Amino acid sequence: MLEVQGLFKRYRSIPAIENISFRVQPGEIVGYLGPNGSGKSTTVKIITGLLQPNEGRVLFHGQNIREDLPGFRASLGYVPEEAHVYTHLSGLEYLQLIGRLRCMSEEAIDLKANRMLALLGLQSWRHSAISSYSKGMKQRVLIAAALMHDPKLLIFDEPLSGLDVVSARLFKNLLQELAAEGKAILYISHVLEVVEQVCSRVIVIANGKIVANAAPAELTRLMELPNLESVFAQLVQQQDTKAAARELVQVMSVNHV
Ligand SMILES: Nc1ncnc2c1ncn2[C@@H]1O[C@H](COP(=O)(O)OP(=O)(O)OP(=O)(O)O)[C@@H](O)[C@H]1O
């Protein structure tokens, strides 16, 4: 369904991603993991059509997305890492706006917006301005907004940020339901425990390059490691965090008067 082929992106001649290729099929939840600055957002911006690659292309149902971006976006639901919502609108007004931009009927907008807000625990807040919402409440509105038009492809960029325990569990169950419905899902997250539970496959990138693309269980088995977190640490050669934390506390307590 989604096919990413040989993407390269350079910012002022410095490579951000190099030769990124992968597929996401209907019913799959694919985790896209990497440390800060490894190129996840750059990849997602290219897939959503916000950024043009220097090389490579993105195909959706075999067609280059840049040949018909509005058509592609009609099939795409995207929850961005940073929320830029119109905070003077209420949750309900925001979903109505999104529905109208998606050319949905008023009847469908009203039904879906009200039901989704209720299911996401925002019923009594639906007429309040988003500016009064907590981070997690804003995040839930964004999730509803991404689902309103029943897209075939969903991209969630760090969707758990700010969500409380119940909302996070609801989101995990939602991912599984969406996959069972045949949606293709790309899931970017640093919460490896959840990724390990829900993803059928994970792609790990480091310094802009893919270093692994396999099922979580296969990665842990092949690398003889207990969980995805240790696999990730090994693959991206992260620093010795215990030593760094100890040193930070030592530096902090250097006499400063
Ligand atoms: N607009 C830009 N101009 C210059 N360099 C950029 C720009 N955007 C990203 N980069 C660089 O490209 C590399 C990849 O960044 P990107 O934001 O894609 O990483 P990321 O994996 O999403 O990181 P994070 O987990 O912190 O969100 C980084 O080295 C970053 O500094």
The ligand as an SDF file (V2000), in Angstrom:
LIG
                    3D

 31 33  0  0  0  0  0  0  0  0999 V2000
   15.0460   22.2810    8.6910 N   0  0  0  0  0  0  0  0  0  0  0  0
   16.2260   21.7340    8.9470 C   0  0  0  0  0  0  0  0  0  0  0  0
   17.3680   22.3660    8.6100 N   0  0  0  0  0  0  0  0  0  0  0  0
   18.5750   21.8010    8.8650 C   0  0  0  0  0  0  0  0  0  0  0  0
   18.7440   20.5880    9.4420 N   0  0  0  0  0  0  0  0  0  0  0  0
   17.6490   19.9240    9.7980 C   0  0  0  0  0  0  0  0  0  0  0  0
   16.3380   20.4540    9.5840 C   0  0  0  0  0  0  0  0  0  0  0  0
   15.4290   19.5380   10.0340 N   0  0  0  0  0  0  0  0  0  0  0  0
   16.1470   18.4930   10.5190 C   0  0  0  0  0  0  0  0  0  0  0  0
   17.4680   18.7180   10.3770 N   0  0  0  0  0  0  0  0  0  0  0  0
   18.5560   17.7950   10.7660 C   0  0  0  0  0  0  0  0  0  0  0  0
   18.2900   16.5320   10.1700 O   0  0  0  0  0  0  0  0  0  0  0  0
   18.5990   15.4610   11.0670 C   0  0  0  0  0  0  0  0  0  0  0  0
   17.3670   14.5960   11.2780 C   0  0  0  0  0  0  0  0  0  0  0  0
   16.3980   15.3590   11.9870 O   0  0  0  0  0  0  0  0  0  0  0  0
   14.9050   14.8190   12.2620 P   0  0  0  0  0  0  0  0  0  0  0  0
   14.1360   15.9670   12.8610 O   0  0  0  0  0  0  0  0  0  0  0  0
   14.3870   14.1880   11.0420 O   0  0  0  0  0  0  0  0  0  0  0  0
   15.2000   13.7240   13.3890 O   0  0  0  0  0  0  0  0  0  0  0  0
   14.1860   12.9300   14.3600 P   0  0  0  0  0  0  0  0  0  0  0  0
   14.6190   11.5130   14.3240 O   0  0  0  0  0  0  0  0  0  0  0  0
   12.7950   13.2340   14.0150 O   0  0  0  0  0  0  0  0  0  0  0  0
   14.5260   13.5360   15.7860 O   0  0  0  0  0  0  0  0  0  0  0  0
   13.6090   13.6740   17.1390 P   0  0  0  0  0  0  0  0  0  0  0  0
   13.4700   12.3050   17.7250 O   0  0  0  0  0  0  0  0  0  0  0  0
   14.4530   14.5520   18.0260 O   0  0  0  0  0  0  0  0  0  0  0  0
   12.3060   14.3170   16.7550 O   0  0  0  0  0  0  0  0  0  0  0  0
   19.1150   16.1250   12.3470 C   0  0  0  0  0  0  0  0  0  0  0  0
   20.5220   16.1220   12.2830 O   0  0  0  0  0  0  0  0  0  0  0  0
   18.5860   17.5350   12.2750 C   0  0  0  0  0  0  0  0  0  0  0  0
   19.4510   18.4420   12.9180 O   0  0  0  0  0  0  0  0  0  0  0  0
  1  2  1  0
  2  3  1  0
  2  7  2  0
  3  4  2  0
  4  5  1  0
  5  6  2  0
  6  7  1  0
  6 10  1  0
  7  8  1  0
  8  9  2  0
  9 10  1  0
 10 11  1  0
 11 12  1  0
 11 30  1  0
 12 13  1  0
 13 14  1  0
 13 28  1  0
 14 15  1  0
 15 16  1  0
 16 17  2  0
 16 18  1  0
 16 19  1  0
 19 20  1  0
 20 21  2  0
 20 22  1  0
 20 23  1  0
 23 24  1  0
 24 25  2  0
 24 26  1  0
 24 27  1  0
 28 29  1  0
 28 30  1  0
 30 31  1  0
M  END
$$$$
